[in-house]
Amino acid sequence: MPTAVKMEVSPETIIRAVKKMEKSARQVFLEDLIAATSPEYLQSIREARRDFKGGRVKSHGEVFGR
């Protein structure tokens, strides 16, 4: 049976901890946080994957020039 421990953590403590992370770990953490709190973000990822699989994409050069 899983056990949960509840504790209060201030935003400042979380910010300090995130700032101490290595850049790649911080990026993964922030993406996971956004995904966990934003259904719209997850939907946009699903749509982008469908577009990519369907060939509905443009290269960086096509969008921004060479």
C-alpha positions as CSV (number, residue, x, y, z in Angstrom):
1,M,0.0,0.0,0.0
2,P,1.5,3.4,-1.0
3,T,2.1,5.9,1.7
4,A,2.1,9.6,1.1
5,V,3.9,12.2,3.1
6,K,2.5,15.7,3.0
7,M,4.8,18.7,3.6
8,E,4.8,22.4,3.0
9,V,7.5,23.7,0.7
10,S,7.8,27.4,-0.1
11,P,8.1,28.6,-3.7
12,E,11.5,30.1,-2.7
13,T,12.7,26.6,-1.7
14,I,11.5,25.1,-5.0
15,I,13.1,27.9,-7.0
16,R,16.5,27.5,-5.2
17,A,16.4,23.7,-5.8
18,V,15.6,24.2,-9.5
19,K,18.3,26.8,-10.0
20,K,20.8,24.3,-8.5
21,M,19.9,21.6,-11.1
22,E,22.1,21.1,-14.1
23,K,20.7,22.8,-17.2
24,S,19.5,19.6,-18.9
25,A,17.8,18.3,-15.8
26,R,16.2,21.7,-15.2
27,Q,14.8,21.7,-18.8
28,V,13.4,18.2,-18.3
29,F,11.9,19.1,-15.0
30,L,10.2,22.3,-16.3
31,E,8.8,20.4,-19.3
32,D,7.4,17.7,-17.0
33,L,5.9,20.4,-14.7
34,I,4.2,22.2,-17.6
35,A,2.9,18.9,-19.0
36,A,1.6,17.9,-15.6
37,T,-0.3,21.1,-15.1
38,S,-1.4,22.1,-18.6
39,P,-3.7,19.9,-20.6
40,E,-3.4,22.5,-23.4
41,Y,0.4,21.9,-23.6
42,L,-0.1,18.1,-23.9
43,Q,-2.7,18.6,-26.6
44,S,-0.4,20.9,-28.5
45,I,2.3,18.2,-28.4
46,R,-0.2,15.6,-29.7
47,E,-1.2,17.9,-32.5
48,A,2.5,18.6,-33.4
49,R,3.2,14.9,-33.5
50,R,0.2,14.3,-35.8
51,D,1.3,17.1,-38.1
52,F,4.9,15.7,-38.2
53,K,3.7,12.2,-39.0
54,G,1.3,13.6,-41.6
55,G,4.1,15.5,-43.3
56,R,2.5,18.9,-42.4
57,V,5.8,20.5,-41.5
58,K,8.2,23.1,-42.8
59,S,11.9,23.2,-42.4
60,H,13.6,26.0,-40.4
61,G,14.9,27.4,-43.6
62,E,11.4,27.5,-45.2
63,V,10.0,29.4,-42.2
64,F,12.9,31.7,-41.4
65,G,14.9,31.8,-44.6
66,R,18.4,30.5,-45.0
